[in-house]
């Protein structure tokens, strides 16, 4: 699409020639352009394209909610209907960001309501969502259709009740891995009897009980329901009843799956499942009796996505039996109890596999059940693999070199060795060469996370070869400022850089201050940057917010520029310093 | 838009700077265009331009390239004319080559060198060991060298670990905040799910089973509430019915978190807390005089200071507990008279200082 734009803009050099195309025609053409990046490109061709594109864009993506004010977004995109917002830095997922840091959605909802935006879809990630926000949201937008909350917090089931009760057009309520305070109220009953438009309902992350009868009736009156993910409180027999009602489900998240395989209910479930010929995605099994799993074998051959990463109860033989039926799998999320042998089964069965995530089942014992062998097996059996997240016990350069050869198509490569500074398990060398092979071979690599014993060398390779890299996560790696300098200098497409516990200091931070305006954000914690370095940076770059977080409350800190900064988060912004920062966050 | 032209300038040169013997380079080489192949480094008999030139160059080039590095400018003009100085420091190659040497004996299947590099490979052992000899068969990127000089200790024999001393400081101990990088919802999975097959409990509905695992119970037996501590990623649970007073609760909190706290401090401060210091941390949890203060969340969702109401009333209202740093408590302005005077002063000083910064 971008090349089309450049062609057209080249051909029609003078702006007045644009008038040959009425606005409506251009708008119609732009309708076919849906991705945010492409539309951003369109808007930069010339002024009239900017104007037309901005006035017609309905779907907006804001990668950092503090980069711009809601008023400015509304002003630029008057046709706004669907917005995605991200709040906290990624490391907040791992408790590295203090609890009250920010990322409140309320000001956005309030601004949209005040300006009568015709909001229909809201997608939030890592934001603080209060019950008040949900209440306001539910009352302010008559056509509101879709709410997706990922890794958010701050709300309770009361807020969900407001959404259920007031959003009469709601089609989608998707709660993924949120921290929700469950008041065990009857939020599900708040859906009106006349509410029949539900297409997607995911409440797997809720911890409390729900009224099962209400759930069954809701499902029964939702003929368009295609995606349903249940929480732990939904038992086996309810699942059976629901599946009888919804044979057209495409995405199913099983809640509690504990029952007696010899019972009548089990037989009924088998029958119900056999009717669900449309199911392509399966997840859940939060509580599971493994020998009831064969009931699902009939739909396994159709599955393209399987998520068993919350099901530590499925192990060993039962797990591999299940996987052997899943020949069409494209996405697989599992726990490391599958073991290297289990991964070999995956490699021989799932030839279409594109995305694999292997999570640690017992992270604090520090003993993952998979090693480099599993990864090599997968890479040789699954040539279409492009995304991997792999928590393992150990890794070797040889394995990484092999993986790089087998799978040159990686877009996302995230490796996490549970002991973060562990060297090559065989040679005791740093893992520089292995990761070097990965970035060299995978020309399209966009996201990379590294662990293991790593020196500045690996960053040299990254800077040299990872041309498409957009996001890089570094922990306990590198030897000197040079490491970070190689990356900042070499990775021209870098947007997000997050670093923890690595010896990078002011020399690296200040090497190319202009770079940060071309990036979304930089996170550095437990590194060598000092307060003085951060102040210098902030002074040079007024359009960056440089936030320092010091939870140790050392008041001497303020006066000592040589003091090392515990946590620094900087991001480009057009909105200036934010006004909702808590006491422990200082914007320089 | 973002200096795209610079990217295209930089890329072709950078491709070829790593020596071709790198095993993982082999595949890429075959895919390149013929023009690129002309430009690329090749190992061969003397007579090749760069190998002669390389012997002549040494320190000058290195210094120049180092200064280029410090300017942060990677891409340069003609690759033939620069960067290939005498490889006195062979560490960059040696890491990978050492590994290759050690694994040659194993003859692992992934090692597949094209035949033309075989001769050069045989000379590698020489290079690795006799690093002072200038070598015409190995080309090393100067940028690497300057990095390697600082990164690596003097050349080590093939199989010993080459561990830069600076990395030892960063050895991650058992309990590091935010490690491993997984979401809270994925922690404690194995312990929190009732994963055992239930064969003879068909009468027991799964609902009841789930209910017994919930953190808050209204029945009188075994009332477990969650207790978290600031800075410690893993929480604990306490059974409030096992105690009958606040003092006992305070002791329990101390026991639960002392170990974790010591481990945290060990990893961050690199020291070991003396017993006195440990005790000090948890003394005064209830009266605000110590480093930490105990607060709880009641049935209305409000955060309250522990100790105001009679014990039995507390037990009926508490939903979860939290151990906060006392200084943070004062910042929350609970307005309790138990706040030490010094914490208010601290807060005032910090606010004043914060104003200076703006």
Interface residues (C-beta under 8 A of the other chain):
Chain A: X44 X91 X93 X94 X95 X96 X151 X156 X177 X179 X181 X205 X207 X208 X209 X232 X233 X235 X236 X256 X258 X259 X260 X263 X286 X287 X288 X289 X290 X291 X309 X310 X311 X312 X313 X335 X359 X360 X361 X362 X363 X364 X366 X391 X397 X398 X401 X402 X404 X405 X408 X416 X418 X419 X420 X421 X423 X424 X426 X427 X428 X429 X430 X432 X433 X436 X437 X440 X441 X449 X453 X455 X456 X457 X460 X461 X463 X464 X465 X467 X473 X475 X476 X479 X480 X482 X485 X486 X488 X489 X490 X492 X500 X501 X502 X503 X511 X512 X518 X551 X553 X555 X558 X559 X583 X586 X588
Chain B: X1 X2 X3 X6 X7 X10 X11 X14 X17 X18 X22 X23 X24 X25 X27 X28 X69 X72 X73 X74 X92 X95 X96 X98 X99 X102 X103 X108 X110 X143 X144 X146 X147 X148 X150 X151 X152 X159 X160 X161 X162 X163 X164 X166 X167 X169 X170 X171 X172 X174 X175 X176 X177 X178 X179 X180 X181 X182 X183 X184 X185 X186 X187 X189 X190 X193 X194 X195 X196 X197 X198 X199 X202 X205 X206 X207 X209 X210 X211 X214 X230 X231 X233 X234 X301 X325 X327 X328 X331 X346 X349 X350 X351 X353 X354 X356 X357
